[in-house]
Amino acid sequence: MFQVTRLPAARLLGAAALSLASLASLSAAHPAAAAGTGAPGADHLTVTVRDAGPEADGTYELYCHPHGGSHPDPAGACAVVERDTRWGQDAFAPVPEGSVCTMQYGGPATAHVTGTWAGRPVDVTYDRGDGCEISRWDRMVPLLPDVGPRAPGRS
């Protein structure tokens, strides 16, 4: 058997107001919670590319929600990172330890991405030193420049 406890409406409203106040103070204490995943200006990345060629090398700012910054394709760059964003997973995760990768070299290009994505800090590097790293880089195009070999029909 269970017991139902009835509270006067004024007391119930007071408890709800206290809960909302507690939630607001928690959000204020933790900026990531206040910003949320889709809050305007919450997602900001700085992308530094080296040895990818004169047209791709440089440092670019990227803002998402809304799109902007000095990145050559802010909408595409935001979309590619959003595509790989899943609760509990790192969109910028390194190649897992113990992965079997092809021994191919994709060139000297490197990239360093820093900033904040989905309320979490980002500080990650990319290179094209083997098949796994090439694949990891290519998944992030157009956040990172497309420096792979040109297939027939591609410009």
GROMACS elastic network, one bead per residue, 0.5 to 0.9 nm:
[ bonds ]
;  ai    aj funct       b0    kb
    7    10     6  0.82280   500
    7    11     6  0.64161   500
    7    12     6  0.61750   500
    8    11     6  0.54009   500
    8    12     6  0.63356   500
    8    13     6  0.87983   500
    9    12     6  0.50223   500
    9    13     6  0.61111   500
    9    14     6  0.85102   500
   10    13     6  0.52020   500
   10    14     6  0.61645   500
   10    15     6  0.87321   500
   11    14     6  0.50109   500
   11    15     6  0.62798   500
   11    16     6  0.87309   500
   12    15     6  0.51663   500
   12    16     6  0.63401   500
   12    17     6  0.87284   500
   13    16     6  0.50275   500
   13    17     6  0.61392   500
   13    18     6  0.85641   500
   14    17     6  0.51019   500
   14    18     6  0.61771   500
   14    19     6  0.86665   500
   15    18     6  0.50418   500
   15    19     6  0.62322   500
   15    20     6  0.87275   500
   16    19     6  0.50533   500
   16    20     6  0.62725   500
   16    21     6  0.86058   500
   17    20     6  0.51132   500
   17    21     6  0.61259   500
   17    22     6  0.85856   500
   18    21     6  0.50359   500
   18    22     6  0.61397   500
   18    23     6  0.86300   500
   19    22     6  0.50638   500
   19    23     6  0.62142   500
   19    24     6  0.86521   500
   20    23     6  0.50370   500
   20    24     6  0.61505   500
   20    25     6  0.86324   500
   21    24     6  0.50702   500
   21    25     6  0.62059   500
   21    26     6  0.85941   500
   22    25     6  0.51794   500
   22    26     6  0.61671   500
   22    27     6  0.86732   500
   23    26     6  0.50592   500
   23    27     6  0.62298   500
   23    28     6  0.86309   500
   24    27     6  0.51206   500
   24    28     6  0.61820   500
   24    29     6  0.86244   500
   24    34     6  0.84122   500
   25    29     6  0.61182   500
   25    30     6  0.87099   500
   26    29     6  0.50798   500
   26    30     6  0.63504   500
   26    33     6  0.79456   500
   26    34     6  0.83928   500
   27    30     6  0.52263   500
   27    31     6  0.64950   500
   27    32     6  0.78416   500
   27    33     6  0.52161   500
   27    35     6  0.83818   500
   28    31     6  0.61816   500
   28    33     6  0.78803   500
   28    34     6  0.62225   500
   29    33     6  0.84309   500
   29    34     6  0.83691   500
   30    33     6  0.54674   500
   30    34     6  0.65312   500
   30    35     6  0.88439   500
   31    35     6  0.59893   500
   31    36     6  0.85279   500
   31   119     6  0.80251   500
   32    35     6  0.50322   500
   32    36     6  0.60344   500
   32    37     6  0.82800   500
   32    42     6  0.83362   500
   32   118     6  0.80164   500
   32   120     6  0.71066   500
   33    36     6  0.53302   500
   33    37     6  0.85214   500
   33   119     6  0.72465   500
   34    39     6  0.84506   500
   34   119     6  0.89468   500
   35    38     6  0.75863   500
   35    39     6  0.53417   500
   35    40     6  0.79919   500
   35    41     6  0.84690   500
   35    42     6  0.58484   500
   35   118     6  0.85639   500
   35   119     6  0.67309   500
   36    39     6  0.54922   500
   36    42     6  0.72785   500
   36   118     6  0.68386   500
   36   119     6  0.62735   500
   37    40     6  0.89687   500
   37    42     6  0.69854   500
   37    43     6  0.77921   500
   37   117     6  0.77684   500
   37   119     6  0.60964   500
   38    41     6  0.83874   500
   38    42     6  0.69117   500
   38    43     6  0.80005   500
   38    64     6  0.87175   500
   38    65     6  0.64724   500
   38   118     6  0.74002   500
   39    42     6  0.53777   500
   39    43     6  0.80829   500
   39    65     6  0.68185   500
   40    43     6  0.78039   500
   40    64     6  0.75729   500
   40    66     6  0.61893   500
   41    44     6  0.68737   500
   41    63     6  0.64210   500
   41    64     6  0.63869   500
   41    65     6  0.58328   500
   41    66     6  0.67393   500
   41    67     6  0.87277   500
   42    63     6  0.80276   500
   42    64     6  0.74268   500
   42    65     6  0.72776   500
   42   116     6  0.72530   500
   42   117     6  0.72275   500
   42   118     6  0.71420   500
   42   119     6  0.67712   500
   43    62     6  0.81382   500
   43    63     6  0.58194   500
   43    64     6  0.53001   500
   43    65     6  0.69839   500
   43    78     6  0.88948   500
   43   115     6  0.78201   500
   43   116     6  0.55077   500
   43   118     6  0.62816   500
   43   119     6  0.72708   500
   44    61     6  0.73792   500
   44    62     6  0.56066   500
   44    64     6  0.65184   500
   44    69     6  0.89664   500
   44   114     6  0.84548   500
   44   115     6  0.55876   500
   44   116     6  0.53688   500
   44   117     6  0.65269   500
   45    60     6  0.82825   500
   45    61     6  0.60093   500
   45    62     6  0.50978   500
   45    63     6  0.65900   500
   45    64     6  0.86969   500
   45   113     6  0.65319   500
   45   114     6  0.55785   500
   45   116     6  0.61435   500
   45   117     6  0.73170   500
   45   122     6  0.78545   500
   46    59     6  0.69106   500
   46    60     6  0.57104   500
   46    62     6  0.61948   500
   46    63     6  0.89216   500
   46    71     6  0.89126   500
   46   112     6  0.80030   500
   46   113     6  0.56154   500
   46   114     6  0.52784   500
   46   115     6  0.60206   500
   47    58     6  0.80828   500
   47    59     6  0.55421   500
   47    60     6  0.51395   500
   47    61     6  0.64393   500
   47    62     6  0.76963   500
   47    71     6  0.82531   500
   47   111     6  0.67803   500
   47   112     6  0.58177   500
   47   114     6  0.67455   500
   47   115     6  0.88654   500
   47   143     6  0.79496   500
   47   144     6  0.77462   500
   48    57     6  0.74797   500
   48    58     6  0.57099   500
   48    60     6  0.63953   500
   48    61     6  0.89019   500
   48   110     6  0.82669   500
   48   111     6  0.54319   500
   48   112     6  0.51582   500
   48   113     6  0.64663   500
   48   114     6  0.86992   500
   49    52     6  0.67850   500
   49    56     6  0.69415   500
   49    58     6  0.53612   500
   49    59     6  0.63470   500
   49    60     6  0.84398   500
   49   109     6  0.72250   500
   49   110     6  0.58334   500
   49   112     6  0.66591   500
   49   113     6  0.87890   500
   49   144     6  0.77150   500
   49   145     6  0.81637   500
   50    53     6  0.77089   500
   50    56     6  0.79456   500
   50    57     6  0.50631   500
   50    58     6  0.67210   500
   50    59     6  0.88495   500
   50   108     6  0.81980   500
   50   109     6  0.57102   500
   50   110     6  0.53191   500
   50   111     6  0.62822   500
   50   112     6  0.87679   500
   51    54     6  0.79527   500
   51    56     6  0.83496   500
   51    57     6  0.64462   500
   51   107     6  0.84153   500
   51   108     6  0.57482   500
   51   110     6  0.65307   500
   51   111     6  0.89364   500
   52    55     6  0.79333   500
   52    56     6  0.57577   500
   52    57     6  0.57551   500
   52   107     6  0.80793   500
   52   108     6  0.70115   500
   52   110     6  0.72093   500
   52   111     6  0.89004   500
   52   145     6  0.76984   500
   52   146     6  0.88548   500
   52   147     6  0.64906   500
   53    56     6  0.54282   500
   53    57     6  0.58554   500
   53   109     6  0.80928   500
   53   147     6  0.82840   500
   54    57     6  0.54813   500
   54    58     6  0.83846   500
   55    58     6  0.85527   500
   56   144     6  0.88025   500
   56   145     6  0.62314   500
   56   146     6  0.86527   500
   56   147     6  0.85109   500
   57   109     6  0.88534   500
   57   145     6  0.87506   500
   59    70     6  0.85311   500
   59    71     6  0.83483   500
   60    69     6  0.74134   500
   60    70     6  0.53144   500
   60    72     6  0.80125   500
   61    68     6  0.81270   500
   61    69     6  0.50369   500
   61    70     6  0.51427   500
   61    71     6  0.56499   500
   61    74     6  0.89744   500
   62    67     6  0.74110   500
   62    68     6  0.60050   500
   62    70     6  0.65148   500
   62    71     6  0.56184   500
   62    73     6  0.89351   500
   62    74     6  0.62181   500
   62    77     6  0.79666   500
   62    78     6  0.79196   500
   62   143     6  0.88105   500
   63    66     6  0.67642   500
   63    67     6  0.53086   500
   63    69     6  0.56706   500
   63    70     6  0.89176   500
   63    71     6  0.87433   500
   63    74     6  0.72776   500
   63    78     6  0.78329   500
   64    68     6  0.65436   500
   64    69     6  0.87454   500
   64    74     6  0.74862   500
   64    75     6  0.77628   500
   64    77     6  0.87870   500
   64    78     6  0.58557   500
   64    79     6  0.89089   500
   65    68     6  0.84767   500
   65    78     6  0.85307   500
   66    75     6  0.88602   500
   67    74     6  0.56154   500
   67    75     6  0.57709   500
   67    78     6  0.72321   500
   68    71     6  0.75315   500
   68    73     6  0.87626   500
   68    74     6  0.57006   500
   68    75     6  0.77948   500
   69    72     6  0.84925   500
   69    74     6  0.69696   500
   70    73     6  0.85567   500
   70    74     6  0.79120   500
   71    74     6  0.55491   500
   71    77     6  0.81087   500
   71   143     6  0.81659   500
   72    77     6  0.87730   500
   72   142     6  0.88222   500
   73    76     6  0.54409   500
   73    77     6  0.59788   500
   73    78     6  0.85505   500
   73   142     6  0.69630   500
   73   143     6  0.76873   500
   74    77     6  0.50896   500
   74    78     6  0.60044   500
   74    79     6  0.84281   500
   74   142     6  0.86549   500
   74   143     6  0.79350   500
   75    78     6  0.53005   500
   75    79     6  0.61114   500
   75    80     6  0.87655   500
   76    79     6  0.50208   500
   76    80     6  0.62201   500
   76    81     6  0.88102   500
   76   141     6  0.83808   500
   76   142     6  0.60318   500
   76   143     6  0.72254   500
   77    80     6  0.53538   500
   77    81     6  0.65555   500
   77    82     6  0.86854   500
   77   140     6  0.77721   500
   77   141     6  0.72028   500
   77   142     6  0.51088   500
   77   144     6  0.78395   500
   78    81     6  0.54095   500
   78    82     6  0.60865   500
   78    83     6  0.85889   500
   78   142     6  0.87630   500
   78   143     6  0.72980   500
   79    82     6  0.50156   500
   79    83     6  0.60258   500
   79    84     6  0.88639   500
   79   142     6  0.89519   500
   79   143     6  0.88432   500
   80    83     6  0.51223   500
   80    84     6  0.67667   500
   80    85     6  0.89569   500
   80   139     6  0.77728   500
   80   140     6  0.61957   500
   80   141     6  0.71545   500
   80   142     6  0.70845   500
   80   143     6  0.69698   500
   81    84     6  0.53800   500
   81    85     6  0.63068   500
   81    91     6  0.67227   500
   81    92     6  0.83832   500
   81   117     6  0.88037   500
   81   140     6  0.69935   500
   81   143     6  0.75948   500
   82    85     6  0.50291   500
   82    86     6  0.83776   500
   82    91     6  0.82568   500
   83    86     6  0.82368   500
   83    91     6  0.86289   500
   84    89     6  0.87124   500
   84    90     6  0.82398   500
   84    91     6  0.52052   500
   84    92     6  0.84340   500
   84   139     6  0.89314   500
   85    88     6  0.88895   500
   85    89     6  0.70818   500
   85    90     6  0.70170   500
   85    91     6  0.51605   500
   85    92     6  0.88423   500
   85   118     6  0.82463   500
   86    89     6  0.54666   500
   86    90     6  0.74352   500
   86    91     6  0.72955   500
   87    90     6  0.83053   500
   89    92     6  0.88024   500
   89    93     6  0.79696   500
   90    93     6  0.50917   500
   90    94     6  0.88597   500
   92   122     6  0.77593   500
   92   123     6  0.87577   500
   92   124     6  0.68988   500
   92   125     6  0.89986   500
   92   136     6  0.89017   500
   92   140     6  0.88969   500
   93    96     6  0.80415   500
   93   124     6  0.81903   500
   93   136     6  0.89591   500
   94    97     6  0.85786   500
   94   124     6  0.81386   500
   94   125     6  0.85815   500
   94   126     6  0.85517   500
   94   133     6  0.85030   500
   94   136     6  0.79889   500
   95    98     6  0.87258   500
   95    99     6  0.70570   500
   95   132     6  0.67254   500
   95   133     6  0.70124   500
   95   136     6  0.74042   500
   96    99     6  0.58233   500
   99   132     6  0.79166   500
  100   131     6  0.89916   500
  100   132     6  0.79291   500
  101   104     6  0.85406   500
  101   130     6  0.64892   500
  101   131     6  0.53089   500
  101   132     6  0.52344   500
  101   133     6  0.83742   500
  102   105     6  0.89459   500
  102   130     6  0.61023   500
  102   132     6  0.70518   500
  103   129     6  0.83147   500
  103   130     6  0.54298   500
  103   131     6  0.63380   500
  104   128     6  0.87708   500
  104   129     6  0.71891   500
  104   131     6  0.57259   500
  104   134     6  0.87755   500
  105   108     6  0.84236   500
  105   128     6  0.64141   500
  105   129     6  0.51641   500
  105   130     6  0.52915   500
  105   131     6  0.73114   500
  105   134     6  0.81596   500
  106   109     6  0.79683   500
  106   127     6  0.82826   500
  106   129     6  0.60229   500
  106   130     6  0.67558   500
  106   131     6  0.77624   500
  106   133     6  0.85831   500
  106   134     6  0.62579   500
  106   147     6  0.84993   500
  106   148     6  0.70951   500
  106   149     6  0.85661   500
  107   110     6  0.88997   500
  107   127     6  0.83049   500
  107   128     6  0.59527   500
  107   129     6  0.71028   500
  107   147     6  0.84924   500
  107   148     6  0.85570   500
  108   127     6  0.73087   500
  108   128     6  0.67993   500
  108   129     6  0.77148   500
  109   126     6  0.83419   500
  109   127     6  0.59502   500
  109   128     6  0.64795   500
  109   129     6  0.89490   500
  109   147     6  0.79270   500
  110   125     6  0.72589   500
  110   126     6  0.55193   500
  110   128     6  0.71697   500
  111   124     6  0.83362   500
  111   125     6  0.56062   500
  111   126     6  0.50065   500
  111   127     6  0.65379   500
  111   137     6  0.89388   500
  111   144     6  0.73942   500
  112   123     6  0.72923   500
  112   124     6  0.58172   500
  112   126     6  0.63942   500
  113   122     6  0.68702   500
  113   123     6  0.57100   500
  113   124     6  0.53354   500
  113   125     6  0.62814   500
  113   126     6  0.82489   500
  114   121     6  0.74994   500
  114   124     6  0.65366   500
  114   125     6  0.88035   500
  115   120     6  0.84106   500
  115   121     6  0.58440   500
  115   122     6  0.50870   500
  115   123     6  0.68052   500
  116   119     6  0.59742   500
  116   120     6  0.53740   500
  116   122     6  0.54601   500
  116   123     6  0.87271   500
  117   120     6  0.53333   500
  117   121     6  0.64538   500
  117   122     6  0.66468   500
  118   121     6  0.84542   500
  126   133     6  0.71485   500
  126   134     6  0.87215   500
  126   136     6  0.78362   500
  126   137     6  0.63885   500
  127   130     6  0.84691   500
  127   133     6  0.61335   500
  127   134     6  0.71229   500
  127   136     6  0.87386   500
  127   137     6  0.70438   500
  128   131     6  0.75099   500
  128   132     6  0.82308   500
  128   133     6  0.51607   500
  128   135     6  0.82928   500
  128   136     6  0.85301   500
  128   137     6  0.70457   500
  129   132     6  0.82453   500
  129   133     6  0.60937   500
  129   134     6  0.69543   500
  130   133     6  0.53811   500
  130   134     6  0.60833   500
  130   135     6  0.86316   500
  131   134     6  0.50551   500
  131   135     6  0.61380   500
  131   136     6  0.85691   500
  132   135     6  0.51243   500
  132   136     6  0.61318   500
  132   137     6  0.86366   500
  133   137     6  0.60891   500
  133   138     6  0.84984   500
  134   137     6  0.51272   500
  134   138     6  0.60761   500
  134   139     6  0.86492   500
  134   148     6  0.83427   500
  135   138     6  0.50315   500
  135   139     6  0.61803   500
  135   140     6  0.88656   500
  136   139     6  0.53442   500
  136   140     6  0.69078   500
  137   140     6  0.53832   500
  137   141     6  0.69216   500
  137   144     6  0.70072   500
  137   145     6  0.87907   500
  137   146     6  0.87068   500
  138   141     6  0.53208   500
  138   142     6  0.83726   500
  138   144     6  0.78004   500
  138   145     6  0.85584   500
  138   146     6  0.71015   500
  138   147     6  0.85411   500
  138   148     6  0.78398   500
  139   142     6  0.85207   500
  139   144     6  0.88926   500
  140   143     6  0.54215   500
  140   144     6  0.57306   500
  140   145     6  0.84367   500
  141   145     6  0.58588   500
  141   146     6  0.58743   500
  142   145     6  0.56733   500
  142   146     6  0.67031   500
  144   147     6  0.86530   500
  145   148     6  0.88840   500
  146   149     6  0.88042   500
  147   150     6  0.85117   500
  148   151     6  0.89311   500
  150   153     6  0.81234   500
  150   154     6  0.59687   500
  150   155     6  0.71613   500
  151   154     6  0.55327   500
  151   155     6  0.83994   500
  152   155     6  0.84452   500
